[in-house]
Amino acid sequence: MVLFINLALIILIIGYSTFVIKRYIQKSKQGKCSSCGSNHSCPTDQLPKHLQ
């Protein structure tokens, strides 16, 4: 029983880690503005220079 619980926890941790890494890679490929949640209402001319 303990072995089953340990395997289930390992599978959950690896699955979640894979999901987070995959999501990060997909968002980083989109670029900084298109991956942002507020990209439709963000006036980029008012952003600080390091974010433009």
Secondary structure, DSSP 8 states (H G I E B T S, - for coil): -HHHHHHHHHHHHHHHHHHHHHHHHHHHHH-TTTTSTTTTS--GGGS-GGG-
